[in-house]
Amino acid sequence: MSSKFANIVGWYGSAAVLTAYTLVSFSIITAHTRIYQVLNVTGALGIIVVSLSKKAYQPAVLNIVWALIGLVAIIKLLI
């Protein structure tokens, strides 16, 4: 995977997580919505990609856990 692609995906990830946090913080959406969880999961995946490409394992592990929590939340919303 190219470094440029990983960086673009990583920037998306940062923007998605920050967007989710902003929307919830200003009561535009709640944490119990699919859009919030999708932003968190896809954002975490983007940060995982760039972290692994740079061999920065701490943020990769943090975001793996973050994404798993989001996936469980999405499943609970769909059930």
mmCIF file of the N, C-alpha and C atoms, coordinates in Angstrom:
data_MODEL
# 
_entry.id   MODEL 
# 
loop_
_atom_site.group_PDB 
_atom_site.id 
_atom_site.type_symbol 
_atom_site.label_atom_id 
_atom_site.label_alt_id 
_atom_site.label_comp_id 
_atom_site.label_asym_id 
_atom_site.label_entity_id 
_atom_site.label_seq_id 
_atom_site.pdbx_PDB_ins_code 
_atom_site.Cartn_x 
_atom_site.Cartn_y 
_atom_site.Cartn_z 
_atom_site.occupancy 
_atom_site.B_iso_or_equiv 
_atom_site.pdbx_formal_charge 
_atom_site.auth_seq_id 
_atom_site.auth_comp_id 
_atom_site.auth_asym_id 
_atom_site.auth_atom_id 
_atom_site.pdbx_PDB_model_num 
ATOM 1   N N  . MET A 1 1  ? 0.858   -1.177 0.000  1.00 0.00 ? 1  MET A N  1 
ATOM 2   C CA . MET A 1 1  ? 0.000   0.000  0.000  1.00 0.00 ? 1  MET A CA 1 
ATOM 3   C C  . MET A 1 1  ? 0.898   1.233  0.000  1.00 0.00 ? 1  MET A C  1 
ATOM 4   N N  . SER A 1 2  ? 0.537   2.204  -0.807 1.00 0.00 ? 2  SER A N  1 
ATOM 5   C CA . SER A 1 2  ? 1.372   3.397  -0.908 1.00 0.00 ? 2  SER A CA 1 
ATOM 6   C C  . SER A 1 2  ? 1.219   4.281  0.321  1.00 0.00 ? 2  SER A C  1 
ATOM 7   N N  . SER A 1 3  ? 2.284   4.989  0.612  1.00 0.00 ? 3  SER A N  1 
ATOM 8   C CA . SER A 1 3  ? 2.289   5.901  1.756  1.00 0.00 ? 3  SER A CA 1 
ATOM 9   C C  . SER A 1 3  ? 1.270   7.019  1.571  1.00 0.00 ? 3  SER A C  1 
ATOM 10  N N  . LYS A 1 4  ? 1.121   7.485  0.324  1.00 0.00 ? 4  LYS A N  1 
ATOM 11  C CA . LYS A 1 4  ? 0.158   8.559  0.053  1.00 0.00 ? 4  LYS A CA 1 
ATOM 12  C C  . LYS A 1 4  ? -1.268  8.085  0.343  1.00 0.00 ? 4  LYS A C  1 
ATOM 13  N N  . PHE A 1 5  ? -1.604  6.873  -0.107 1.00 0.00 ? 5  PHE A N  1 
ATOM 14  C CA . PHE A 1 5  ? -2.935  6.318  0.150  1.00 0.00 ? 5  PHE A CA 1 
ATOM 15  C C  . PHE A 1 5  ? -3.173  6.165  1.650  1.00 0.00 ? 5  PHE A C  1 
ATOM 16  N N  . ALA A 1 6  ? -2.190  5.629  2.367  1.00 0.00 ? 6  ALA A N  1 
ATOM 17  C CA . ALA A 1 6  ? -2.324  5.453  3.816  1.00 0.00 ? 6  ALA A CA 1 
ATOM 18  C C  . ALA A 1 6  ? -2.541  6.791  4.502  1.00 0.00 ? 6  ALA A C  1 
ATOM 19  N N  . ASN A 1 7  ? -1.834  7.819  4.064  1.00 0.00 ? 7  ASN A N  1 
ATOM 20  C CA . ASN A 1 7  ? -2.008  9.145  4.661  1.00 0.00 ? 7  ASN A CA 1 
ATOM 21  C C  . ASN A 1 7  ? -3.401  9.708  4.391  1.00 0.00 ? 7  ASN A C  1 
ATOM 22  N N  . ILE A 1 8  ? -3.898  9.531  3.186  1.00 0.00 ? 8  ILE A N  1 
ATOM 23  C CA . ILE A 1 8  ? -5.247  10.020 2.860  1.00 0.00 ? 8  ILE A CA 1 
ATOM 24  C C  . ILE A 1 8  ? -6.282  9.295  3.718  1.00 0.00 ? 8  ILE A C  1 
ATOM 25  N N  . VAL A 1 9  ? -6.150  7.974  3.823  1.00 0.00 ? 9  VAL A N  1 
ATOM 26  C CA . VAL A 1 9  ? -7.074  7.187  4.640  1.00 0.00 ? 9  VAL A CA 1 
ATOM 27  C C  . VAL A 1 9  ? -6.966  7.607  6.106  1.00 0.00 ? 9  VAL A C  1 
ATOM 28  N N  . GLY A 1 10 ? -5.755  7.869  6.570  1.00 0.00 ? 10 GLY A N  1 
ATOM 29  C CA . GLY A 1 10 ? -5.550  8.316  7.942  1.00 0.00 ? 10 GLY A CA 1 
ATOM 30  C C  . GLY A 1 10 ? -6.184  9.665  8.220  1.00 0.00 ? 10 GLY A C  1 
ATOM 31  N N  . TRP A 1 11 ? -6.068  10.586 7.265  1.00 0.00 ? 11 TRP A N  1 
ATOM 32  C CA . TRP A 1 11 ? -6.721  11.894 7.436  1.00 0.00 ? 11 TRP A CA 1 
ATOM 33  C C  . TRP A 1 11 ? -8.235  11.743 7.460  1.00 0.00 ? 11 TRP A C  1 
ATOM 34  N N  . TYR A 1 12 ? -8.770  10.865 6.608  1.00 0.00 ? 12 TYR A N  1 
ATOM 35  C CA . TYR A 1 12 ? -10.210 10.594 6.675  1.00 0.00 ? 12 TYR A CA 1 
ATOM 36  C C  . TYR A 1 12 ? -10.572 10.084 8.069  1.00 0.00 ? 12 TYR A C  1 
ATOM 37  N N  . GLY A 1 13 ? -9.789  9.142  8.580  1.00 0.00 ? 13 GLY A N  1 
ATOM 38  C CA . GLY A 1 13 ? -10.067 8.572  9.892  1.00 0.00 ? 13 GLY A CA 1 
ATOM 39  C C  . GLY A 1 13 ? -10.108 9.623  10.984 1.00 0.00 ? 13 GLY A C  1 
ATOM 40  N N  . SER A 1 14 ? -9.125  10.499 10.983 1.00 0.00 ? 14 SER A N  1 
ATOM 41  C CA . SER A 1 14 ? -9.105  11.575 11.983 1.00 0.00 ? 14 SER A CA 1 
ATOM 42  C C  . SER A 1 14 ? -10.319 12.477 11.841 1.00 0.00 ? 14 SER A C  1 
ATOM 43  N N  . ALA A 1 15 ? -10.643 12.838 10.615 1.00 0.00 ? 15 ALA A N  1 
ATOM 44  C CA . ALA A 1 15 ? -11.797 13.718 10.373 1.00 0.00 ? 15 ALA A CA 1 
ATOM 45  C C  . ALA A 1 15 ? -13.102 13.040 10.792 1.00 0.00 ? 15 ALA A C  1 
ATOM 46  N N  . ALA A 1 16 ? -13.235 11.747 10.522 1.00 0.00 ? 16 ALA A N  1 
ATOM 47  C CA . ALA A 1 16 ? -14.467 11.029 10.868 1.00 0.00 ? 16 ALA A CA 1 
ATOM 48  C C  . ALA A 1 16 ? -14.658 10.949 12.377 1.00 0.00 ? 16 ALA A C  1 
ATOM 49  N N  . VAL A 1 17 ? -13.595 10.609 13.109 1.00 0.00 ? 17 VAL A N  1 
ATOM 50  C CA . VAL A 1 17 ? -13.703 10.512 14.569 1.00 0.00 ? 17 VAL A CA 1 
ATOM 51  C C  . VAL A 1 17 ? -13.999 11.882 15.172 1.00 0.00 ? 17 VAL A C  1 
ATOM 52  N N  . LEU A 1 18 ? -13.310 12.913 14.691 1.00 0.00 ? 18 LEU A N  1 
ATOM 53  C CA . LEU A 1 18 ? -13.570 14.268 15.201 1.00 0.00 ? 18 LEU A CA 1 
ATOM 54  C C  . LEU A 1 18 ? -14.972 14.748 14.856 1.00 0.00 ? 18 LEU A C  1 
ATOM 55  N N  . THR A 1 19 ? -15.451 14.406 13.670 1.00 0.00 ? 19 THR A N  1 
ATOM 56  C CA . THR A 1 19 ? -16.821 14.774 13.288 1.00 0.00 ? 19 THR A CA 1 
ATOM 57  C C  . THR A 1 19 ? -17.829 14.097 14.207 1.00 0.00 ? 19 THR A C  1 
ATOM 58  N N  . ALA A 1 20 ? -17.643 12.807 14.464 1.00 0.00 ? 20 ALA A N  1 
ATOM 59  C CA . ALA A 1 20 ? -18.553 12.081 15.358 1.00 0.00 ? 20 ALA A CA 1 
ATOM 60  C C  . ALA A 1 20 ? -18.561 12.716 16.744 1.00 0.00 ? 20 ALA A C  1 
ATOM 61  N N  . TYR A 1 21 ? -17.389 13.015 17.265 1.00 0.00 ? 21 TYR A N  1 
ATOM 62  C CA . TYR A 1 21 ? -17.287 13.608 18.600 1.00 0.00 ? 21 TYR A CA 1 
ATOM 63  C C  . TYR A 1 21 ? -17.950 14.983 18.644 1.00 0.00 ? 21 TYR A C  1 
ATOM 64  N N  . THR A 1 22 ? -17.730 15.783 17.613 1.00 0.00 ? 22 THR A N  1 
ATOM 65  C CA . THR A 1 22 ? -18.329 17.121 17.547 1.00 0.00 ? 22 THR A CA 1 
ATOM 66  C C  . THR A 1 22 ? -19.847 17.036 17.488 1.00 0.00 ? 22 THR A C  1 
ATOM 67  N N  . LEU A 1 23 ? -20.366 16.162 16.642 1.00 0.00 ? 23 LEU A N  1 
ATOM 68  C CA . LEU A 1 23 ? -21.821 16.032 16.501 1.00 0.00 ? 23 LEU A CA 1 
ATOM 69  C C  . LEU A 1 23 ? -22.489 15.612 17.805 1.00 0.00 ? 23 LEU A C  1 
ATOM 70  N N  . VAL A 1 24 ? -21.862 14.707 18.539 1.00 0.00 ? 24 VAL A N  1 
ATOM 71  C CA . VAL A 1 24 ? -22.431 14.280 19.819 1.00 0.00 ? 24 VAL A CA 1 
ATOM 72  C C  . VAL A 1 24 ? -22.254 15.367 20.875 1.00 0.00 ? 24 VAL A C  1 
ATOM 73  N N  . SER A 1 25 ? -21.105 16.009 20.899 1.00 0.00 ? 25 SER A N  1 
ATOM 74  C CA . SER A 1 25 ? -20.836 17.038 21.909 1.00 0.00 ? 25 SER A CA 1 
ATOM 75  C C  . SER A 1 25 ? -21.780 18.220 21.811 1.00 0.00 ? 25 SER A C  1 
ATOM 76  N N  . PHE A 1 26 ? -22.202 18.548 20.603 1.00 0.00 ? 26 PHE A N  1 
ATOM 77  C CA . PHE A 1 26 ? -23.114 19.674 20.409 1.00 0.00 ? 26 PHE A CA 1 
ATOM 78  C C  . PHE A 1 26 ? -24.575 19.224 20.259 1.00 0.00 ? 26 PHE A C  1 
ATOM 79  N N  . SER A 1 27 ? -24.846 17.990 20.648 1.00 0.00 ? 27 SER A N  1 
ATOM 80  C CA . SER A 1 27 ? -26.202 17.420 20.657 1.00 0.00 ? 27 SER A CA 1 
ATOM 81  C C  . SER A 1 27 ? -26.893 17.475 19.294 1.00 0.00 ? 27 SER A C  1 
ATOM 82  N N  . ILE A 1 28 ? -26.111 17.358 18.242 1.00 0.00 ? 28 ILE A N  1 
ATOM 83  C CA . ILE A 1 28 ? -26.676 17.309 16.891 1.00 0.00 ? 28 ILE A CA 1 
ATOM 84  C C  . ILE A 1 28 ? -27.173 15.889 16.606 1.00 0.00 ? 28 ILE A C  1 
ATOM 85  N N  . ILE A 1 29 ? -26.441 14.907 17.098 1.00 0.00 ? 29 ILE A N  1 
ATOM 86  C CA . ILE A 1 29 ? -26.860 13.510 17.052 1.00 0.00 ? 29 ILE A CA 1 
ATOM 87  C C  . ILE A 1 29 ? -26.591 12.916 18.431 1.00 0.00 ? 29 ILE A C  1 
ATOM 88  N N  . THR A 1 30 ? -27.085 11.699 18.657 1.00 0.00 ? 30 THR A N  1 
ATOM 89  C CA . THR A 1 30 ? -26.768 11.012 19.913 1.00 0.00 ? 30 THR A CA 1 
ATOM 90  C C  . THR A 1 30 ? -25.806 9.866  19.618 1.00 0.00 ? 30 THR A C  1 
ATOM 91  N N  . ALA A 1 31 ? -25.209 9.365  20.673 1.00 0.00 ? 31 ALA A N  1 
ATOM 92  C CA . ALA A 1 31 ? -24.276 8.249  20.524 1.00 0.00 ? 31 ALA A CA 1 
ATOM 93  C C  . ALA A 1 31 ? -24.991 6.950  20.177 1.00 0.00 ? 31 ALA A C  1 
ATOM 94  N N  . HIS A 1 32 ? -26.305 6.957  20.235 1.00 0.00 ? 32 HIS A N  1 
ATOM 95  C CA . HIS A 1 32 ? -27.092 5.750  19.956 1.00 0.00 ? 32 HIS A CA 1 
ATOM 96  C C  . HIS A 1 32 ? -27.628 5.741  18.526 1.00 0.00 ? 32 HIS A C  1 
ATOM 97  N N  . THR A 1 33 ? -26.896 6.364  17.608 1.00 0.00 ? 33 THR A N  1 
ATOM 98  C CA . THR A 1 33 ? -27.304 6.379  16.205 1.00 0.00 ? 33 THR A CA 1 
ATOM 99  C C  . THR A 1 33 ? -26.279 5.626  15.367 1.00 0.00 ? 33 THR A C  1 
ATOM 100 N N  . ARG A 1 34 ? -26.758 5.091  14.254 1.00 0.00 ? 34 ARG A N  1 
ATOM 101 C CA . ARG A 1 34 ? -25.849 4.367  13.360 1.00 0.00 ? 34 ARG A CA 1 
ATOM 102 C C  . ARG A 1 34 ? -24.787 5.278  12.768 1.00 0.00 ? 34 ARG A C  1 
ATOM 103 N N  . ILE A 1 35 ? -25.153 6.507  12.425 1.00 0.00 ? 35 ILE A N  1 
ATOM 104 C CA . ILE A 1 35 ? -24.173 7.401  11.797 1.00 0.00 ? 35 ILE A CA 1 
ATOM 105 C C  . ILE A 1 35 ? -23.005 7.671  12.739 1.00 0.00 ? 35 ILE A C  1 
ATOM 106 N N  . TYR A 1 36 ? -23.293 7.864  14.016 1.00 0.00 ? 36 TYR A N  1 
ATOM 107 C CA . TYR A 1 36 ? -22.225 8.089  15.000 1.00 0.00 ? 36 TYR A CA 1 
ATOM 108 C C  . TYR A 1 36 ? -21.291 6.882  15.044 1.00 0.00 ? 36 TYR A C  1 
ATOM 109 N N  . GLN A 1 37 ? -21.871 5.694  15.125 1.00 0.00 ? 37 GLN A N  1 
ATOM 110 C CA . GLN A 1 37 ? -21.057 4.488  15.222 1.00 0.00 ? 37 GLN A CA 1 
ATOM 111 C C  . GLN A 1 37 ? -20.290 4.217  13.922 1.00 0.00 ? 37 GLN A C  1 
ATOM 112 N N  . VAL A 1 38 ? -20.925 4.466  12.785 1.00 0.00 ? 38 VAL A N  1 
ATOM 113 C CA . VAL A 1 38 ? -20.240 4.261  11.498 1.00 0.00 ? 38 VAL A CA 1 
ATOM 114 C C  . VAL A 1 38 ? -19.068 5.227  11.357 1.00 0.00 ? 38 VAL A C  1 
ATOM 115 N N  . LEU A 1 39 ? -19.263 6.481  11.745 1.00 0.00 ? 39 LEU A N  1 
ATOM 116 C CA . LEU A 1 39 ? -18.154 7.442  11.710 1.00 0.00 ? 39 LEU A CA 1 
ATOM 117 C C  . LEU A 1 39 ? -17.008 6.972  12.601 1.00 0.00 ? 39 LEU A C  1 
ATOM 118 N N  . ASN A 1 40 ? -17.325 6.472  13.782 1.00 0.00 ? 40 ASN A N  1 
ATOM 119 C CA . ASN A 1 40 ? -16.284 5.992  14.684 1.00 0.00 ? 40 ASN A CA 1 
ATOM 120 C C  . ASN A 1 40 ? -15.564 4.766  14.142 1.00 0.00 ? 40 ASN A C  1 
ATOM 121 N N  . VAL A 1 41 ? -16.316 3.805  13.624 1.00 0.00 ? 41 VAL A N  1 
ATOM 122 C CA . VAL A 1 41 ? -15.690 2.580  13.112 1.00 0.00 ? 41 VAL A CA 1 
ATOM 123 C C  . VAL A 1 41 ? -14.840 2.874  11.882 1.00 0.00 ? 41 VAL A C  1 
ATOM 124 N N  . THR A 1 42 ? -15.382 3.596  10.918 1.00 0.00 ? 42 THR A N  1 
ATOM 125 C CA . THR A 1 42 ? -14.599 3.881  9.706  1.00 0.00 ? 42 THR A CA 1 
ATOM 126 C C  . THR A 1 42 ? -13.426 4.801  10.020 1.00 0.00 ? 42 THR A C  1 
ATOM 127 N N  . GLY A 1 43 ? -13.632 5.721  10.948 1.00 0.00 ? 43 GLY A N  1 
ATOM 128 C CA . GLY A 1 43 ? -12.533 6.588  11.364 1.00 0.00 ? 43 GLY A CA 1 
ATOM 129 C C  . GLY A 1 43 ? -11.416 5.792  12.013 1.00 0.00 ? 43 GLY A C  1 
ATOM 130 N N  . ALA A 1 44 ? -11.788 4.885  12.907 1.00 0.00 ? 44 ALA A N  1 
ATOM 131 C CA . ALA A 1 44 ? -10.789 4.043  13.565 1.00 0.00 ? 44 ALA A CA 1 
ATOM 132 C C  . ALA A 1 44 ? -10.048 3.183  12.544 1.00 0.00 ? 44 ALA A C  1 
ATOM 133 N N  . LEU A 1 45 ? -10.766 2.646  11.566 1.00 0.00 ? 45 LEU A N  1 
ATOM 134 C CA . LEU A 1 45 ? -10.112 1.836  10.529 1.00 0.00 ? 45 LEU A CA 1 
ATOM 135 C C  . LEU A 1 45 ? -9.100  2.659  9.740  1.00 0.00 ? 45 LEU A C  1 
ATOM 136 N N  . GLY A 1 46 ? -9.454  3.903  9.434  1.00 0.00 ? 46 GLY A N  1 
ATOM 137 C CA . GLY A 1 46 ? -8.512  4.780  8.732  1.00 0.00 ? 46 GLY A CA 1 
ATOM 138 C C  . GLY A 1 46 ? -7.264  5.046  9.546  1.00 0.00 ? 46 GLY A C  1 
ATOM 139 N N  . ILE A 1 47 ? -7.438  5.277  10.835 1.00 0.00 ? 47 ILE A N  1 
ATOM 140 C CA . ILE A 1 47 ? -6.285  5.526  11.702 1.00 0.00 ? 47 ILE A CA 1 
ATOM 141 C C  . ILE A 1 47 ? -5.448  4.259  11.864 1.00 0.00 ? 47 ILE A C  1 
ATOM 142 N N  . ILE A 1 48 ? -6.093  3.101  11.881 1.00 0.00 ? 48 ILE A N  1 
ATOM 143 C CA . ILE A 1 48 ? -5.360  1.832  11.943 1.00 0.00 ? 48 ILE A CA 1 
ATOM 144 C C  . ILE A 1 48 ? -4.456  1.693  10.722 1.00 0.00 ? 48 ILE A C  1 
ATOM 145 N N  . VAL A 1 49 ? -4.993  1.987  9.541  1.00 0.00 ? 49 VAL A N  1 
ATOM 146 C CA . VAL A 1 49 ? -4.217  1.851  8.301  1.00 0.00 ? 49 VAL A CA 1 
ATOM 147 C C  . VAL A 1 49 ? -2.968  2.718  8.346  1.00 0.00 ? 49 VAL A C  1 
ATOM 148 N N  . VAL A 1 50 ? -3.130  3.991  8.669  1.00 0.00 ? 50 VAL A N  1 
ATOM 149 C CA . VAL A 1 50 ? -1.966  4.883  8.669  1.00 0.00 ? 50 VAL A CA 1 
ATOM 150 C C  . VAL A 1 50 ? -1.006  4.533  9.803  1.00 0.00 ? 50 VAL A C  1 
ATOM 151 N N  . SER A 1 51 ? -1.534  4.108  10.941 1.00 0.00 ? 51 SER A N  1 
ATOM 152 C CA . SER A 1 51 ? -0.667  3.747  12.065 1.00 0.00 ? 51 SER A CA 1 
ATOM 153 C C  . SER A 1 51 ? 0.197   2.536  11.729 1.00 0.00 ? 51 SER A C  1 
ATOM 154 N N  . LEU A 1 52 ? -0.417  1.521  11.147 1.00 0.00 ? 52 LEU A N  1 
ATOM 155 C CA . LEU A 1 52 ? 0.355   0.334  10.784 1.00 0.00 ? 52 LEU A CA 1 
ATOM 156 C C  . LEU A 1 52 ? 1.366   0.636  9.684  1.00 0.00 ? 52 LEU A C  1 
ATOM 157 N N  . SER A 1 53 ? 1.000   1.511  8.745  1.00 0.00 ? 53 SER A N  1 
ATOM 158 C CA . SER A 1 53 ? 1.938   1.842  7.666  1.00 0.00 ? 53 SER A CA 1 
ATOM 159 C C  . SER A 1 53 ? 3.164   2.576  8.199  1.00 0.00 ? 53 SER A C  1 
ATOM 160 N N  . LYS A 1 54 ? 3.010   3.262  9.318  1.00 0.00 ? 54 LYS A N  1 
ATOM 161 C CA . LYS A 1 54 ? 4.125   3.994  9.933  1.00 0.00 ? 54 LYS A CA 1 
ATOM 162 C C  . LYS A 1 54 ? 4.728   3.229  11.111 1.00 0.00 ? 54 LYS A C  1 
ATOM 163 N N  . LYS A 1 55 ? 4.253   1.997  11.328 1.00 0.00 ? 55 LYS A N  1 
ATOM 164 C CA . LYS A 1 55 ? 4.706   1.151  12.432 1.00 0.00 ? 55 LYS A CA 1 
ATOM 165 C C  . LYS A 1 55 ? 4.529   1.836  13.782 1.00 0.00 ? 55 LYS A C  1 
ATOM 166 N N  . ALA A 1 56 ? 3.422   2.554  13.910 1.00 0.00 ? 56 ALA A N  1 
ATOM 167 C CA . ALA A 1 56 ? 3.045   3.193  15.175 1.00 0.00 ? 56 ALA A CA 1 
ATOM 168 C C  . ALA A 1 56 ? 1.971   2.312  15.803 1.00 0.00 ? 56 ALA A C  1 
ATOM 169 N N  . TYR A 1 57 ? 2.392   1.391  16.630 1.00 0.00 ? 57 TYR A N  1 
ATOM 170 C CA . TYR A 1 57 ? 1.490   0.345  17.099 1.00 0.00 ? 57 TYR A CA 1 
ATOM 171 C C  . TYR A 1 57 ? 0.542   0.784  18.214 1.00 0.00 ? 57 TYR A C  1 
ATOM 172 N N  . GLN A 1 58 ? 0.930   1.769  19.017 1.00 0.00 ? 58 GLN A N  1 
ATOM 173 C CA . GLN A 1 58 ? 0.038   2.210  20.094 1.00 0.00 ? 58 GLN A CA 1 
ATOM 174 C C  . GLN A 1 58 ? -1.282  2.752  19.555 1.00 0.00 ? 58 GLN A C  1 
ATOM 175 N N  . PRO A 1 59 ? -1.276  3.707  18.610 1.00 0.00 ? 59 PRO A N  1 
ATOM 176 C CA . PRO A 1 59 ? -2.565  4.167  18.081 1.00 0.00 ? 59 PRO A CA 1 
ATOM 177 C C  . PRO A 1 59 ? -3.299  3.076  17.300 1.00 0.00 ? 59 PRO A C  1 
ATOM 178 N N  . ALA A 1 60 ? -2.561  2.143  16.707 1.00 0.00 ? 60 ALA A N  1 
ATOM 179 C CA . ALA A 1 60 ? -3.216  1.042  15.993 1.00 0.00 ? 60 ALA A CA 1 
ATOM 180 C C  . ALA A 1 60 ? -4.015  0.183  16.967 1.00 0.00 ? 60 ALA A C  1 
ATOM 181 N N  . VAL A 1 61 ? -3.409  -0.180 18.096 1.00 0.00 ? 61 VAL A N  1 
ATOM 182 C CA . VAL A 1 61 ? -4.099  -1.005 19.089 1.00 0.00 ? 61 VAL A CA 1 
ATOM 183 C C  . VAL A 1 61 ? -5.300  -0.259 19.661 1.00 0.00 ? 61 VAL A C  1 
ATOM 184 N N  . LEU A 1 62 ? -5.111  1.004  20.009 1.00 0.00 ? 62 LEU A N  1 
ATOM 185 C CA . LEU A 1 62 ? -6.211  1.810  20.536 1.00 0.00 ? 62 LEU A CA 1 
ATOM 186 C C  . LEU A 1 62 ? -7.387  1.814  19.565 1.00 0.00 ? 62 LEU A C  1 
ATOM 187 N N  . ASN A 1 63 ? -7.109  2.001  18.292 1.00 0.00 ? 63 ASN A N  1 
ATOM 188 C CA . ASN A 1 63 ? -8.177  2.096  17.305 1.00 0.00 ? 63 ASN A CA 1 
ATOM 189 C C  . ASN A 1 63 ? -8.754  0.747  16.914 1.00 0.00 ? 63 ASN A C  1 
ATOM 190 N N  . ILE A 1 64 ? -8.010  -0.325 17.087 1.00 0.00 ? 64 ILE A N  1 
ATOM 191 C CA . ILE A 1 64 ? -8.591  -1.660 16.905 1.00 0.00 ? 64 ILE A CA 1 
ATOM 192 C C  . ILE A 1 64 ? -9.673  -1.876 17.957 1.00 0.00 ? 64 ILE A C  1 
ATOM 193 N N  . VAL A 1 65 ? -9.358  -1.542 19.202 1.00 0.00 ? 65 VAL A N  1 
ATOM 194 C CA . VAL A 1 65 ? -10.347 -1.665 20.278 1.00 0.00 ? 65 VAL A CA 1 
ATOM 195 C C  . VAL A 1 65 ? -11.521 -0.731 20.016 1.00 0.00 ? 65 VAL A C  1 
ATOM 196 N N  . TRP A 1 66 ? -11.227 0.514  19.604 1.00 0.00 ? 66 TRP A N  1 
ATOM 197 C CA . TRP A 1 66 ? -12.268 1.514  19.303 1.00 0.00 ? 66 TRP A CA 1 
ATOM 198 C C  . TRP A 1 66 ? -13.218 0.982  18.229 1.00 0.00 ? 66 TRP A C  1 
ATOM 199 N N  . ALA A 1 67 ? -12.650 0.412  17.171 1.00 0.00 ? 67 ALA A N  1 
ATOM 200 C CA . ALA A 1 67 ? -13.469 -0.117 16.075 1.00 0.00 ? 67 ALA A CA 1 
ATOM 201 C C  . ALA A 1 67 ? -14.310 -1.307 16.539 1.00 0.00 ? 67 ALA A C  1 
ATOM 202 N N  . LEU A 1 68 ? -13.736 -2.177 17.360 1.00 0.00 ? 68 LEU A N  1 
ATOM 203 C CA . LEU A 1 68 ? -14.493 -3.329 17.860 1.00 0.00 ? 68 LEU A CA 1 
ATOM 204 C C  . LEU A 1 68 ? -15.670 -2.888 18.723 1.00 0.00 ? 68 LEU A C  1 
ATOM 205 N N  . ILE A 1 69 ? -15.448 -1.892 19.571 1.00 0.00 ? 69 ILE A N  1 
ATOM 206 C CA . ILE A 1 69 ? -16.542 -1.358 20.389 1.00 0.00 ? 69 ILE A CA 1 
ATOM 207 C C  . ILE A 1 69 ? -17.635 -0.802 19.481 1.00 0.00 ? 69 ILE A C  1 
ATOM 208 N N  . GLY A 1 70 ? -17.236 -0.057 18.456 1.00 0.00 ? 70 GLY A N  1 
ATOM 209 C CA . GLY A 1 70 ? -18.208 0.500  17.521 1.00 0.00 ? 70 GLY A CA 1 
ATOM 210 C C  . GLY A 1 70 ? -18.971 -0.567 16.759 1.00 0.00 ? 70 GLY A C  1 
ATOM 211 N N  . LEU A 1 71 ? -18.280 -1.630 16.364 1.00 0.00 ? 71 LEU A N  1 
ATOM 212 C CA . LEU A 1 71 ? -18.956 -2.723 15.651 1.00 0.00 ? 71 LEU A CA 1 
ATOM 213 C C  . LEU A 1 71 ? -19.985 -3.416 16.538 1.00 0.00 ? 71 LEU A C  1 
ATOM 214 N N  . VAL A 1 72 ? -19.636 -3.636 17.797 1.00 0.00 ? 72 VAL A N  1 
ATOM 215 C CA . VAL A 1 72 ? -20.596 -4.231 18.733 1.00 0.00 ? 72 VAL A CA 1 
ATOM 216 C C  . VAL A 1 72 ? -21.801 -3.310 18.889 1.00 0.00 ? 72 VAL A C  1 
ATOM 217 N N  . ALA A 1 73 ? -21.551 -2.010 18.996 1.00 0.00 ? 73 ALA A N  1 
ATOM 218 C CA . ALA A 1 73 ? -22.657 -1.048 19.130 1.00 0.00 ? 73 ALA A CA 1 
ATOM 219 C C  . ALA A 1 73 ? -23.558 -1.064 17.896 1.00 0.00 ? 73 ALA A C  1 
ATOM 220 N N  . ILE A 1 74 ? -22.959 -1.161 16.709 1.00 0.00 ? 74 ILE A N  1 
ATOM 221 C CA . ILE A 1 74 ? -23.756 -1.223 15.475 1.00 0.00 ? 74 ILE A CA 1 
ATOM 222 C C  . ILE A 1 74 ? -24.610 -2.489 15.463 1.00 0.00 ? 74 ILE A C  1 
ATOM 223 N N  . ILE A 1 75 ? -24.020 -3.604 15.845 1.00 0.00 ? 75 ILE A N  1 
ATOM 224 C CA . ILE A 1 75 ? -24.779 -4.861 15.885 1.00 0.00 ? 75 ILE A CA 1 
ATOM 225 C C  . ILE A 1 75 ? -25.951 -4.740 16.849 1.00 0.00 ? 75 ILE A C  1 
ATOM 226 N N  . LYS A 1 76 ? -25.712 -4.145 18.013 1.00 0.00 ? 76 LYS A N  1 
ATOM 227 C CA . LYS A 1 76 ? -26.796 -3.965 18.987 1.00 0.00 ? 76 LYS A CA 1 
ATOM 228 C C  . LYS A 1 76 ? -27.890 -3.056 18.435 1.00 0.00 ? 76 LYS A C  1 
ATOM 229 N N  . LEU A 1 77 ? -27.506 -2.048 17.653 1.00 0.00 ? 77 LEU A N  1 
ATOM 230 C CA . LEU A 1 77 ? -28.505 -1.158 17.053 1.00 0.00 ? 77 LEU A CA 1 
ATOM 231 C C  . LEU A 1 77 ? -29.342 -1.877 15.998 1.00 0.00 ? 77 LEU A C  1 
ATOM 232 N N  . LEU A 1 78 ? -28.756 -2.846 15.326 1.00 0.00 ? 78 LEU A N  1 
ATOM 233 C CA . LEU A 1 78 ? -29.445 -3.559 14.254 1.00 0.00 ? 78 LEU A CA 1 
ATOM 234 C C  . LEU A 1 78 ? -30.325 -4.697 14.762 1.00 0.00 ? 78 LEU A C  1 
ATOM 235 N N  . ILE A 1 79 ? -30.066 -5.145 15.960 1.00 0.00 ? 79 ILE A N  1 
ATOM 236 C CA . ILE A 1 79 ? -30.835 -6.284 16.514 1.00 0.00 ? 79 ILE A CA 1 
ATOM 237 C C  . ILE A 1 79 ? -32.143 -5.794 17.107 1.00 0.00 ? 79 ILE A C  1 
# 
